């Protein structure tokens, strides 16, 4: 592993300082322990692909629910597997679900990319997430000109496109620096990236879906859950939609207390996401996915 540059060292110092905020280190360590326990589940000795596929089903269901589109898990599973066809005319809820399904599936394919070319991974996730709604050249690129975003309004006005470009560049630097070091817990890095995408809202549409898919990809790519069986999205749902949105709003406020609140809550969500992965593994071992 090459030595960090001075700029990367400075970034890592800033990230490491975040882990000293109240409860952040403890929650990140709990997430690491929960994911380690999941990794050694008996069912994952030979059946990781089956369990990981079901994780993506439940992740897509949960991500869509956090955007207000709630569907039974068996419906999502059938749509993802091709056992059920998508209707020709999609209502808003089904468009959200289709974007969640595509982005969650794409998260697996960008795992090898996200550590070294995070903005390329982000673009691919947006193409997947927003294709049911966005057309033309707005797919896969950040907002430009006078383009605005009306999503996640509780977080305040979306930053202007000029601000978006700078913050995405900084976010890419953070991911690359963190991926080349073990100084900062992976749970903290993945949660920070999730919140920053949500706060910046780089795209015209689909930002929440992209933020959660990016977190999922990083959880796997940074080695927190290399199996891809944990379901971080389900952990965020488990905390409750209002708590999830409230913690993101606190992060977007820019203060240390708000950032710490989000990172702490996201660490707790990761513990719950690992527990959901354990339930998936139990079901795979028993041959009863429901």
ZAKE-649290 format. One line per 10 residues: number of its first residue (from 1); their letters; for each residue y, x, z of N, C-alpha, C, O. Coordinates in steps of 0.2 Angstrom, whole numbers. Example, Ala and Ser with C-alpha at 12.3 -4.5 7.8 and 13.67 -1.06 7.14 Angstrom:
BEGIN
1) as) -28 66 39 -22 62 39 -16 66 39 -17 71 42 | -11 64 35 -5 68 36 0 64 39 6 67 40
end
This chain:
BEGIN
1) xxxxxxxxxx) -6 4 0 0 0 0 6 4 0 7 9 4 | 11 4 -5 17 8 -5 21 7 1 21 1 4 | 25 12 2 30 11 8 35 6 6 37 5 0 | 38 2 11 43 -3 9 50 1 8 51 6 11 | 54 -2 3 60 1 2 65 0 8 63 -5 12 | 71 3 8 75 1 13 77 -6 13 78 -9 19 | 78 -9 8 80 -16 7 75 -20 10 76 -25 13 | 68 -19 8 63 -23 11 62 -22 18 60 -27 22 | 63 -16 21 63 -15 28 68 -19 32 66 -22 37 | 74 -19 29 79 -23 32 77 -31 32 78 -34 37
11) xxxxxxxxxx) 74 -33 26 72 -40 26 66 -41 31 66 -46 35 | 62 -37 32 56 -37 36 59 -37 44 56 -41 48 | 64 -33 45 67 -34 52 70 -41 53 69 -43 59 | 73 -44 48 76 -50 49 70 -55 50 71 -60 54 | 65 -55 46 60 -60 47 56 -59 54 54 -64 57 | 55 -52 56 52 -51 62 56 -54 68 53 -56 73 | 63 -54 67 67 -57 72 66 -64 73 67 -67 79 | 64 -68 68 63 -75 68 57 -76 72 57 -82 75 | 52 -72 72 46 -73 76 48 -73 84 43 -75 88 | 53 -70 86 55 -70 93 59 -76 95 60 -77 101
21) xxxxxxxxxx) 60 -81 91 63 -87 93 58 -91 97 52 -90 96 | 60 -96 101 56 -99 106 50 -103 102 51 -106 98 | 44 -101 105 38 -104 103 35 -102 96 30 -104 94 | 39 -98 92 37 -97 85 31 -92 85 26 -93 82 | 31 -86 89 26 -82 89 19 -85 91 14 -84 89 | 20 -89 97 14 -92 100 11 -97 95 5 -97 94 | 15 -101 91 12 -106 87 9 -102 81 4 -104 78 | 12 -97 78 10 -93 73 3 -90 75 -2 -90 71 | 2 -87 81 -4 -85 83 -9 -90 84 -15 -89 82 | -7 -96 86 -12 -101 86 -15 -103 79 -20 -105 79
31) xxxxxxxxxx) -10 -103 75 -12 -105 68 -17 -100 65 -22 -101 62 | -15 -93 67 -20 -88 64 -27 -89 67 -32 -88 64 | -27 -90 74 -34 -91 77 -37 -97 74 -43 -97 73 | -34 -103 73 -37 -109 70 -40 -107 63 -45 -110 62 | -36 -104 59 -39 -102 53 -44 -97 53 -49 -98 49 | -44 -92 57 -50 -88 58 -56 -92 60 -62 -90 57 | -56 -96 65 -61 -100 67 -64 -104 61 -70 -105 60 | -59 -107 57 -61 -111 51 -65 -107 46 -70 -109 43 | -63 -101 45 -66 -96 40 -73 -95 41 -77 -94 37 | -75 -95 48 -82 -94 49 -86 -100 50 -92 -100 53
41) xxxxxxxxxx) -84 -106 48 -88 -112 48 -94 -111 44 -94 -108 39 | -99 -114 47 -106 -113 44 -106 -115 37 -109 -112 32 | -103 -121 35 -103 -124 29 -99 -119 23 -101 -120 18 | -95 -115 26 -91 -111 21 -95 -104 19 -92 -100 15 | -101 -103 21 -105 -98 19 -107 -98 12 -107 -93 8 | -108 -104 9 -110 -105 2 -106 -110 -1 -107 -111 -7 | -102 -114 2 -99 -120 -1 -92 -121 -1 -89 -126 0 | -89 -115 -1 -81 -114 -1 -78 -118 -7 -74 -122 -5 | -81 -118 -13 -77 -122 -18 -77 -129 -17 -72 -133 -19 | -83 -132 -14 -83 -139 -13 -78 -141 -8 -75 -146 -8
51) xxxxxxxxxx) -78 -137 -2 -73 -139 3 -66 -138 1 -62 -142 3 | -65 -133 -3 -58 -131 -5 -56 -137 -10 -50 -139 -10 | -60 -140 -14 -58 -145 -18 -56 -151 -14 -52 -155 -16 | -60 -153 -9 -58 -158 -5 -52 -157 -1 -48 -162 0 | -51 -151 1 -44 -149 4 -38 -151 -1 -33 -154 2 | -39 -149 -7 -34 -151 -12 -33 -159 -13 -27 -161 -14 | -38 -162 -12 -38 -170 -12 -34 -172 -6 -29 -176 -7 | -35 -170 0 -32 -172 6 -25 -169 6 -20 -172 8 | -24 -163 3 -17 -160 3 -13 -164 -2 -7 -166 0 | -15 -166 -8 -11 -170 -12 -10 -177 -9 -4 -180 -10
61) xxxxxxxxxx) -15 -180 -6 -13 -187 -3 -8 -186 2 -3 -190 2 | -8 -181 6 -3 -180 12 4 -178 9 9 -181 11 | 4 -174 4 10 -172 1 14 -178 -2 20 -179 -2 | 10 -182 -6 13 -189 -9 15 -193 -3 21 -196 -4 | 12 -194 2 14 -198 8 20 -196 11 24 -200 13 | 21 -189 11 28 -187 14 33 -188 9 39 -188 11 | 32 -190 3 37 -192 -2 37 -200 -2 40 -202 -7 | 34 -203 2 34 -210 2 29 -214 -2 29 -220 -2 | 24 -210 -5 19 -213 -9 12 -213 -5 9 -208 -5 | 10 -218 -2 4 -218 2 -2 -221 -2 -2 -227 -4
71) xxxxxxxxxx) -8 -218 -2 -14 -220 -6 -20 -218 -2 -20 -213 2 | -25 -222 -2 -31 -220 1 -34 -214 -2 -34 -213 -8 | -38 -210 3 -40 -204 1 -46 -204 -5 -46 -200 -9 | -50 -210 -5 -55 -211 -10 -52 -212 -17 -55 -210 -22 | -46 -215 -17 -42 -216 -23 -40 -209 -26 -41 -208 -32 | -37 -205 -22 -35 -199 -24 -40 -194 -26 -40 -191 -31 | -46 -195 -23 -52 -191 -24 -54 -193 -31 -56 -188 -35 | -55 -199 -33 -57 -202 -39 -52 -200 -45 -54 -198 -50 | -46 -200 -43 -41 -198 -49 -41 -191 -50 -41 -188 -56 | -42 -187 -45 -42 -179 -46 -49 -177 -49 -49 -172 -53
81) xxxxxxxxxx) -54 -181 -48 -61 -179 -51 -62 -181 -58 -66 -179 -62 | -57 -186 -60 -58 -190 -66 -63 -196 -66 -64 -199 -71 | -65 -197 -60 -69 -203 -60 -65 -210 -60 -68 -215 -62 | -59 -209 -59 -54 -215 -60 -49 -213 -65 -46 -207 -64 | -47 -217 -70 -42 -215 -75 -35 -217 -72 -34 -222 -68 | -30 -213 -73 -23 -215 -72 -21 -221 -76 -22 -221 -82 | -18 -226 -73 -15 -231 -77 -10 -229 -82 -7 -224 -82 | -10 -232 -88 -5 -230 -93 2 -231 -91 6 -226 -93 | 4 -236 -87 11 -237 -85 11 -235 -77 8 -239 -73 | 14 -230 -75 14 -228 -68 20 -230 -65 26 -229 -67
91) xxxxxxxxxx) 19 -234 -59 25 -236 -55 27 -229 -51 24 -224 -52 | 33 -230 -48 36 -224 -45 31 -221 -40 31 -214 -39 | 27 -225 -36 22 -222 -31 17 -218 -35 15 -212 -33 | 14 -220 -40 9 -217 -44 12 -211 -47 8 -206 -48 | 18 -211 -50 21 -205 -53 22 -199 -47 20 -193 -49 | 24 -201 -41 24 -196 -36 17 -194 -34 16 -188 -34 | 12 -198 -34 5 -196 -33 3 -191 -38 -1 -186 -37 | 4 -193 -44 2 -189 -50 5 -182 -50 2 -177 -51 | 11 -181 -48 14 -175 -47 11 -171 -41 11 -165 -42 | 10 -174 -36 7 -171 -30 0 -168 -32 -2 -163 -30
101) xxxxxxxxxx) -4 -172 -35 -11 -170 -37 -10 -164 -42 -14 -159 -41 | -6 -164 -47 -5 -159 -51 -2 -152 -48 -5 -147 -49 | 3 -153 -43 5 -147 -40 0 -144 -35 0 -138 -35 | -3 -148 -32 -8 -146 -27 -14 -142 -31 -16 -137 -29 | -16 -145 -36 -21 -141 -41 -18 -135 -43 -22 -130 -43 | -12 -135 -45 -9 -129 -48 -8 -123 -42 -8 -117 -44 | -8 -125 -36 -7 -121 -31 -13 -116 -31 -12 -110 -29 | -19 -118 -32 -24 -114 -32 -24 -108 -38 -26 -103 -37 | -21 -110 -43 -21 -106 -49 -15 -101 -49 -15 -96 -52 | -10 -102 -44 -5 -97 -43 -6 -92 -37 -1 -88 -36
111) xxxxxxxxxx) -11 -93 -34 -12 -89 -28 -12 -81 -30 -9 -77 -26 | -15 -79 -36 -14 -72 -38 -7 -70 -40 -6 -64 -40 | -3 -75 -41 3 -73 -44 9 -73 -39 14 -70 -39 | 8 -77 -34 14 -79 -29 16 -73 -25 22 -73 -23 | 12 -68 -24 14 -62 -20 18 -58 -24 23 -55 -20 | 17 -57 -30 21 -52 -34 26 -55 -39 31 -52 -40 | 25 -61 -41 30 -65 -45 31 -72 -43 30 -77 -46 | 34 -73 -37 35 -79 -34 39 -84 -38 37 -90 -38 | 44 -82 -41 48 -87 -45 44 -89 -51 45 -95 -53 | 40 -85 -54 35 -88 -59 31 -93 -56 29 -98 -59
121) xxxxxxxxxx) 28 -92 -50 23 -97 -47 27 -103 -46 25 -109 -47 | 33 -102 -44 38 -108 -42 39 -112 -48 38 -119 -48 | 40 -109 -54 41 -113 -60 35 -117 -62 36 -122 -65 | 29 -113 -62 23 -117 -64 22 -123 -59 19 -128 -61 | 23 -122 -53 22 -128 -48 27 -133 -50 25 -139 -49 | 33 -132 -52 38 -137 -54 35 -141 -60 36 -147 -60 | 33 -137 -65 31 -140 -71 25 -145 -69 25 -151 -72 | 21 -143 -65 15 -148 -63 18 -154 -59 16 -160 -60 | 22 -153 -54 25 -158 -49 29 -163 -53 29 -169 -51 | 33 -161 -57 39 -165 -60 37 -168 -67 41 -172 -69
131) xxxxxxxxxx) 32 -166 -70 30 -168 -77 30 -176 -77 32 -179 -82 | 27 -179 -72 27 -187 -73 34 -190 -73 35 -196 -75 | 39 -186 -71 46 -189 -70 51 -186 -75 55 -189 -78 | 51 -179 -75 56 -175 -78 53 -173 -85 47 -172 -86 | 58 -173 -90 56 -171 -97 61 -166 -100 66 -165 -97 | 59 -163 -105 64 -158 -108 64 -152 -105 59 -150 -101 | 70 -148 -106 70 -142 -103 72 -141 -96 72 -136 -93 | 72 -147 -92 73 -146 -85 67 -145 -81 67 -143 -75 | 61 -145 -85 55 -143 -82 54 -136 -81 55 -132 -86 | 52 -134 -75 51 -127 -74 57 -122 -73 56 -116 -73
141) xxxxxxxxxx) 62 -125 -72 68 -120 -71 73 -124 -66 73 -130 -65 | 77 -119 -62 81 -122 -58 87 -126 -61 88 -125 -67 | 91 -130 -57 96 -133 -59 102 -129 -62 103 -123 -60 | 105 -131 -67 111 -127 -70 117 -132 -71 116 -138 -71 | 122 -129 -73 128 -132 -74 130 -137 -69 131 -135 -63 | 131 -144 -71 133 -149 -66 127 -153 -64 128 -158 -61 | 121 -151 -65 115 -154 -63 115 -155 -55 116 -150 -52 | 113 -160 -53 113 -162 -45 106 -164 -43 101 -165 -48 | 104 -164 -37 98 -167 -35 100 -172 -29 104 -171 -25 | 96 -178 -29 98 -183 -25 92 -184 -20 91 -189 -16
151) xxxxxxxxxx) 87 -179 -20 81 -179 -15 83 -176 -8 88 -173 -8 | 80 -178 -3 80 -176 4 88 -176 6 90 -171 8 | 91 -182 5 98 -182 7 99 -181 14 105 -180 16 | 94 -182 18 96 -181 26 97 -174 27 100 -172 32 | 95 -169 23 97 -162 24 104 -160 22 106 -155 23 | 108 -165 20 115 -164 17 115 -163 10 110 -163 6 | 121 -162 7 121 -161 0 117 -155 -3 117 -150 1 | 114 -156 -9 111 -150 -12 116 -145 -14 121 -147 -16 | 114 -139 -13 119 -133 -15 120 -133 -22 116 -136 -26 | 125 -131 -24 127 -130 -31 122 -125 -35 120 -121 -32
161) xxxxxxxxxx) 121 -126 -41 117 -122 -45 118 -114 -44 114 -110 -44 | 125 -112 -44 126 -105 -43 123 -103 -36 121 -97 -36 | 123 -107 -31 121 -105 -24 113 -105 -25 110 -100 -22 | 110 -110 -28 103 -110 -29 100 -103 -32 95 -101 -30 | 104 -101 -37 101 -95 -40 101 -89 -36 96 -85 -35 | 106 -88 -32 106 -83 -27 101 -84 -21 98 -79 -19 | 100 -90 -19 95 -91 -13 88 -90 -16 84 -88 -12 | 87 -92 -22 80 -91 -25 79 -83 -26 73 -81 -24 | 84 -80 -28 83 -73 -28 81 -69 -22 77 -65 -21 | 85 -72 -16 84 -69 -10 77 -71 -7 73 -67 -4
171) xxxxxxxxxx) 75 -77 -9 68 -80 -7 63 -76 -10 58 -74 -7 | 63 -74 -16 58 -70 -20 58 -63 -16 52 -61 -15 | 63 -60 -15 63 -54 -11 60 -54 -5 56 -50 -3 | 61 -60 -1 57 -61 5 50 -61 5 46 -58 8 | 47 -65 0 40 -66 -1 37 -59 -3 32 -57 -1 | 40 -55 -8 37 -49 -10 37 -44 -4 32 -40 -4 | 42 -44 0 43 -39 5 37 -41 10 34 -37 13 | 37 -47 12 32 -49 17 25 -48 14 20 -47 18 | 24 -49 8 17 -49 5 14 -41 6 8 -40 6 | 19 -37 6 17 -30 6 17 -27 13 17 -21 14
181) xxxxxxxxxx) 17 -31 18 17 -29 25 14 -34 29 13 -39 28 | 11 -31 35 8 -36 40 13 -37 46 10 -39 51 | 19 -35 46 24 -36 51 25 -43 53 26 -45 59 | 25 -48 48 27 -54 49 21 -59 48 18 -59 43 | 20 -63 53 14 -68 53 15 -72 46 20 -75 44 | 9 -73 43 9 -77 37 11 -84 38 14 -87 33 | 9 -87 44 12 -94 45 19 -94 45 22 -99 43 | 23 -89 47 30 -89 48 33 -89 40 37 -92 39 | 30 -84 37 32 -83 30 31 -90 26 36 -92 22 | 25 -92 26 24 -98 22 28 -104 24 31 -108 20
191) xxxxxxxxxx) 29 -105 30 34 -110 33 41 -109 31 44 -114 29 | 43 -103 31 50 -102 30 51 -103 22 57 -106 20 | 47 -101 18 47 -103 11 47 -110 9 52 -113 5 | 43 -114 13 43 -121 12 50 -124 14 52 -128 10 | 53 -122 19 59 -125 22 65 -123 17 69 -127 16 | 65 -117 15 70 -115 11 70 -118 4 76 -120 1 | 64 -119 1 64 -123 -5 67 -130 -4 71 -133 -8 | 65 -133 1 67 -140 3 74 -140 4 78 -145 2 | 77 -135 7 84 -135 9 88 -134 3 94 -137 2 | 86 -129 -2 90 -127 -8 89 -133 -13 94 -134 -17
201) xxxxxxxxxx) 83 -136 -13 82 -141 -19 84 -138 -25 89 -140 -29 | 80 -133 -28 82 -130 -34 81 -134 -40 84 -132 -45 | 77 -139 -40 76 -143 -46 79 -150 -45 81 -152 -40 | 80 -153 -51 82 -160 -52 78 -164 -48 80 -169 -45 | 71 -163 -48 67 -168 -45 60 -164 -43 59 -159 -47 | 57 -166 -38 50 -164 -36 51 -158 -31 46 -155 -30 | 56 -157 -28 57 -152 -23 52 -152 -17 49 -147 -15 | 51 -158 -14 47 -158 -9 39 -156 -10 36 -153 -7 | 37 -159 -16 30 -158 -18 30 -150 -20 24 -147 -18 | 35 -147 -23 34 -140 -24 34 -136 -18 31 -131 -17
211) xxxxxxxxxx) 39 -138 -13 39 -134 -7 32 -134 -3 30 -129 -1 | 29 -140 -3 22 -140 0 17 -136 -4 13 -133 -1 | 17 -137 -10 12 -133 -14 13 -126 -14 8 -122 -13 | 19 -123 -13 21 -116 -12 18 -114 -5 16 -108 -5 | 19 -118 0 17 -116 6 9 -115 6 6 -111 8 | 6 -120 3 -2 -120 2 -4 -113 -1 -8 -110 1 | 0 -112 -7 -2 -106 -11 -1 -99 -6 -5 -95 -7 | 4 -99 -3 6 -93 2 1 -93 7 -1 -87 9 | -1 -98 10 -6 -98 16 -12 -95 14 -16 -91 17 | -14 -96 7 -20 -93 5 -19 -86 2 -23 -81 4
221) xxxxxxxxxx) -14 -85 -1 -12 -78 -4 -11 -73 1 -12 -67 0 | -8 -75 7 -6 -70 12 -12 -69 17 -11 -65 22 | -17 -72 16 -23 -71 20 -24 -75 26 -28 -74 30 | -19 -80 27 -20 -84 33 -26 -88 33 -30 -89 37 | -27 -91 27 -33 -95 26 -36 -93 19 -34 -97 14 | -39 -88 18 -41 -86 11 -46 -91 8 -47 -90 2 | -49 -95 12 -54 -100 9 -51 -105 5 -54 -108 1 | -44 -107 7 -41 -113 4 -43 -119 6 -42 -124 3 | -46 -119 12 -49 -126 15 -45 -129 20 -45 -135 20 | -40 -125 23 -36 -129 27 -31 -133 23 -30 -132 17
231) xxxxxxxxxx) -28 -138 27 -24 -143 24 -17 -143 27 -16 -148 31 | -13 -139 26 -6 -138 29 -2 -145 28 1 -147 33 | -3 -148 22 1 -154 21 -1 -160 26 3 -163 28 | -8 -160 28 -10 -165 33 -7 -164 39 -6 -168 43 | -6 -157 41 -3 -156 47 4 -158 48 6 -161 53 | 8 -158 42 15 -160 42 14 -168 43 19 -171 47 | 10 -171 40 9 -179 41 7 -180 48 10 -185 51 | 3 -176 51 1 -177 58 6 -177 63 6 -181 68 | 11 -173 61 17 -172 66 21 -179 65 25 -180 70 | 21 -182 60 24 -188 58 30 -187 53 33 -182 54
241) xxxxxxxxxx) 31 -192 49 36 -191 44 43 -190 46 46 -185 44 | 45 -194 51 52 -192 54 53 -186 57 58 -182 57 | 47 -183 61 48 -177 64 48 -171 59 52 -166 59 | 44 -172 53 44 -167 48 51 -167 45 54 -161 44 | 54 -173 43 61 -173 40 66 -170 45 71 -167 43 | 65 -172 51 70 -170 56 70 -162 57 75 -159 58 | 64 -159 57 64 -152 58 66 -148 52 70 -143 52 | 65 -151 46 68 -148 40 76 -149 40 79 -144 38 | 78 -154 42 86 -155 43 88 -150 48 94 -148 47 | 85 -149 53 87 -144 58 87 -137 55 92 -133 56
251) xxxxxxxxxx) 82 -135 51 82 -129 47 88 -129 43 92 -123 43 | 90 -134 39 95 -134 34 102 -133 37 107 -131 34 | 102 -135 44 109 -134 47 111 -127 48 117 -125 49 | 106 -122 47 108 -115 47 108 -111 54 108 -105 54 | 107 -115 59 107 -112 66 101 -109 68 95 -111 65 | 101 -104 72 94 -101 75 90 -106 78 84 -106 77 | 93 -111 82 89 -116 85 85 -120 80 79 -122 81 | 89 -122 75 86 -126 70 80 -123 66 75 -126 65 | 81 -116 64 76 -113 61 70 -112 65 64 -113 63 | 71 -110 72 66 -110 77 62 -116 77 56 -116 78
261) xxxxxxxxxx) 65 -122 78 62 -128 78 57 -130 72 52 -132 73 | 60 -128 66 56 -129 60 50 -124 61 44 -127 60 | 51 -118 62 45 -113 62 40 -115 67 34 -114 66 | 42 -117 73 38 -119 78 33 -125 76 27 -125 77 | 37 -130 74 33 -136 71 29 -135 66 23 -138 65 | 31 -131 61 26 -129 55 20 -125 58 15 -126 55 | 21 -121 63 15 -118 66 10 -123 69 4 -122 68 | 13 -127 72 9 -133 75 5 -137 69 -1 -138 70 | 9 -138 64 6 -141 58 0 -137 55 -5 -140 53 | 1 -131 55 -4 -127 52 -11 -127 56 -16 -127 54
271) xxxxxxxxxx) -10 -127 63 -16 -128 67 -19 -135 66 -25 -135 65 | -15 -140 65 -18 -146 63 -21 -146 56 -27 -149 55 | -18 -142 52 -21 -142 45 -28 -138 45 -32 -140 41 | -28 -133 49 -35 -130 50 -40 -134 53 -46 -134 51 | -38 -138 58 -43 -143 60 -45 -148 55 -51 -150 55 | -41 -150 51 -43 -155 45 -48 -151 41 -52 -154 38 | -46 -144 40 -51 -141 36 -58 -140 39 -63 -140 36 | -58 -140 46 -64 -140 49 -68 -147 48 -74 -147 48 | -64 -152 48 -67 -159 47 -70 -159 40 -75 -162 39 | -67 -157 35 -69 -156 29 -76 -152 28 -81 -155 25
281) xxxxxxxxxx) -76 -147 32 -82 -142 32 -88 -146 35 -93 -145 33 | -86 -150 40 -91 -153 44 -94 -159 39 -100 -159 38 | -90 -162 35 -92 -167 30 -96 -164 25 -101 -167 22 | -94 -158 22 -98 -155 17 -105 -153 19 -109 -154 16 | -105 -150 25 -111 -148 28 -116 -154 29 -122 -154 28 | -113 -160 31 -117 -166 32 -118 -170 25 -123 -174 25 | -115 -168 20 -116 -171 13 -112 -178 13 -115 -183 10 | -107 -179 17 -104 -186 18 -96 -185 18 -93 -185 23 | -93 -184 12 -86 -184 11 -84 -191 11 -86 -195 6 | -79 -193 15 -76 -200 15 -69 -199 16 -66 -205 16
end
